């Protein structure tokens, strides 16, 4: 696939980040572009550099989180235990969630049958279905808002069409919290106006444009890893998988009835759900996919050279 590393207004100083060591190949150095653009859907992806990060929560963090919200004590949060350090290779993650405009382009390119569309996105919002010789169109003013109410199958199909993939859960958490183990993408303190959630969704609106709330970006410059829409991960959900990860086996679960979902939505009101470590499983289609969206990832191409 041919990748571009430029866009209008891009500062050339951001195009390289120097040499990044590849942990899986001792003695090699990898030099990668820090930002790439997918030519299929225009997704702008940022490099998440190889290295260690802190994943999961401690028991003290869980107890503190449960006290933040009214009713927070109902969350056991045992699926976040234990906290551990994990080592990942380079990968790329979309700076923003997939927009209505991008998803409409996907639908127009794939022309899904009615039963297929129902599986992918059973309740399209702000995207109108075509009539006769027309095409899928986005409501004016909502082109840059995230596509919502998408099933895991729809998210997976979109990524495959774009030549990308859904992120693994472990990749998602690293991109959200960086390497310092922070509680929220922007740091350890809560800020009402750093994300799209129930308190900032005003005037009858729910979602916000995918590049809003720049103050809430993650350490890697990724927008809205908390709020606006929930995001699907590739992995089947396994509540106790962190126990295996903590001893060094980072292979994602191979089966499960539900899939991992992360991030929190624009209609959410409990702060506990917007923490980087918060995780849950969700039915892959139809059930409880209210304000679920898509964020794409891809592997870093092999560009190793021996030092």
N, C-alpha and C positions, 0 to 999 in steps of 0.2 A: 504494500500500500504506500502511495506517495503522500508524505506528510508535509504540511507547510508550517513554518515557524514565524509567520508574520501576519499582522492584522493592522487595520487602520489605527494610527495613533500609538502603536506599540513602541516602547522605548527599547532600542537595541541592546541596552545594557542588561536587560532582563533575559536575554536569549540563552545565556550560558551560566552555569553555576560552578564551573571548574571541574576538577576531577572528583569523582565519587567512587569510593571503594565498594566493590561488589563482594558481600560477605560470603557468597556461595562459591567464589573462585579465588582462593588465596593467591596472592602474587600478581593479580591483574588489577588494572585501573580502568574504569568505565567513564567516558566523557559523553554526556547526554545533553540534549536540548532541554531546557527547563520548562518550555511551553511548546505545545504542538496544536495544530488545528486539524481535525478530521475532515477530509474533503467531502465525505458523503453527506453529513448533516450539519457541518459547520461547528461542531462541538469544540470548545476550547479546553484543552486538558493540561493540567499542571503535573510536573514531575513530583512524586513523593519519594524523596531520596532513600536509598538503602540505609539500614541501621536499626538500632533498638528503639523501643518505645515502651511505655507503661500501659498495660491493658487491665481492665477489670477494676474492682473496688476493694478496699479494705473493709473490715467489719465496722470500724469507726466511721468511715465515710458513708456506709449504708445507714447506720443509725442516725447520722446527721441529716441525710437526705430525707429520711422518713418523717422528720420533724418540721420540714420546710412548709408543707402544705397541710391544709385541713383534710383529714382523711388519708394522709400520707402513710399512716401507720398500717394501712391495709396492704401496702406493698412489702413483700418479704425481701425481694431483691437478691435472693440467694443465687440466682443465675449469674450474678456479677462476680461471684467469688470463685477462686481467690484472685488477688492482684498479683501480677507477674510481669516480667520483662520478656518481650518477644523480639526476635530479629527477623526483619523482612528484607527482601531484595527490592530494587527499584520497581516502581509501577507508576502509571499515570491515572489521574482521576479528573473527571470533568469539573471545571471551575464552578459551573452552575447546573442546576437540574434541567432536564429536558423540558422545553417550552411547548406551548400549544402549537406554535408555528412549525416547530420541528416534527411534532407528532402528526400533524396534518400532512406534512410532506411524506412521512412514512406511510400513512394510510393511502395517499394518492399513488404512491409508488407500488404498493403491494396489493391494492384493491381487494381487501379481505371480503370473503363471503359473509353473509349476515350472522351465521352461527360462529364464525371465527371472530368477527368483531365483538360479538357478545362475550366471548371468552376473554378477549384481550382488554376490552374497555366497555363493560356493560352499561355504563352511565356517563357517556361523554358530556362534558360541560364546557361551554364556550367553543366547541367545535361542532359545526353542523354537518350532518350527513348529506351526501350529494343527491340531487334529483335529476333524473334523465342523464344529460351529458355534462352535468356540472361536476365540480370536485369538492372535496372536503374543504371547508373554509372556517376561519377563526373569527369570532366576534371582534369587531373593531375595538382596539384598546387593550385586548387581552393576548396579543401575539407573544409578548415576553413573559406572561404568567406561566407557571408550571402546568403541564398536563396533569390532570387529577383523576381519581377513581380508576386507576389502571391496575389490572391483576398482575400477578407475578409472571404469568404467561405472556401478557402484553409487554411487560418490561423486558423480558428475555428476548422476545421476538424483535422489539425495536433495536436492542443492542446488537443482535445478530445481523439485522439489516444494515446497520451502520458500520459493521466490521469491528465492533467493540464487544464488551461483555459487561455483565453486572459485577460490581465489586464483591470480593469476599468480605465477610464480616470483619475479619481481623484487619483488612486493608481499610475498611470504612472507619474503624475506630482510630487507627493511626492518623488518617487524614484529618479527622475531627479534632483530636486532642494534642497532636504534635508529640514531642518527645519528653515533655516535662510532667505528664500525668495530670494535666489540668482537668477541672470538673466540667467546664463549658468550653466551646470552641474559642471564645475570646479570653478566657482566664478562669479564675476561681471565684469571682464575685458575680452575683446575679445582677443583670441590668434589664429592666422592663423593655427598654427601647432598642435592644440589640438584636431582636428577632421578631418574626411575624408569629404571633400567637393570639389567643383570645383577647388580651388586653390592648393589642395594637391593630386588630382587625375591626376597623370602624366604618361608619357610614354605609353599612350594608355590604361591604366588601369582605371577602374571605382571604384569598391568596393575594400575594404581592408579586411584582416582577422579580424574576430570579436573581437579578443583580442588585436588589435593594438591601438595605442594612449592611453596608460594607464594614461598619464598626463591629459586626458580629462574625467576621471571617475567622477561619481557623488559622493556626500558625503557618500553614502552607498556602494561604490565600484562597481557600475554598469557601464559597458563599453558602450560607444557610444550611449548615450541617445541624443546626437546631432550628426548628420551626418551619413554617410555610407548608411543607408536605413531608409525610413519612416517605422513606426511601427503601426500596427492596434491595436485599443482598442476594447473592447467588446461593448461599448455603441453606440446606435444610436446618431447621431450628432444633437444637439439642440443649436442654436447660443446663446440663452440667458439663458441657464441652470444655469449659475453662480449666477444669481439673486436669484434663489431658493436655491441653495447651501448656499449662504451667510446668509440666515435666519435659517439654521440648517437642512433643508431637503436634505440629501445627497443621496437620492434614484436616481439612474441613470435613464435617459429617457427610456420609455418602447417601443417607436416606433419612426420611422423616415426613410426617404428615403435613407439616407447616413449613414456611420459609421465614428467614430472619427479616425483620423490618426495623428501621432505625430512624431517629431524628426528631419526631414530634411534628404536629400539624398546626395550621393556622387557627384551628378551632379548639386546640388543647388549652387547658387552663391550669394544669398541675405542673409546677416547675420541675418536679421530680422526673418528668418524662423528657425533658430537654437536656439532661446531662449526657455527656459523651459516652458514659459507660452503660446507659440504660438500654436494655435489649428485650425484645419479645418476639414470639413467633406468631405468624398470622396465616390464616387459610389462604391458599394460593389464588383463589378466584371467588367472586361474588360476595362472600361473607366478610364484612368489616374491612372493605377496601376504601372507605371514605377518606378522601384526600391522601391517597397513596400516589406517589410519583416515581420518577426514574432518575438515576444518576449513573453515568457510564464510566467504565474503566477500561484499561488495556495494559497488556504486558509491555515492559520496556524492551525494544528490540535489542538483540545482541550486538554490542559495539565494543567488545572488550579488546584491549591491546595489552600485550605483556610489557611490564615496566622494565 
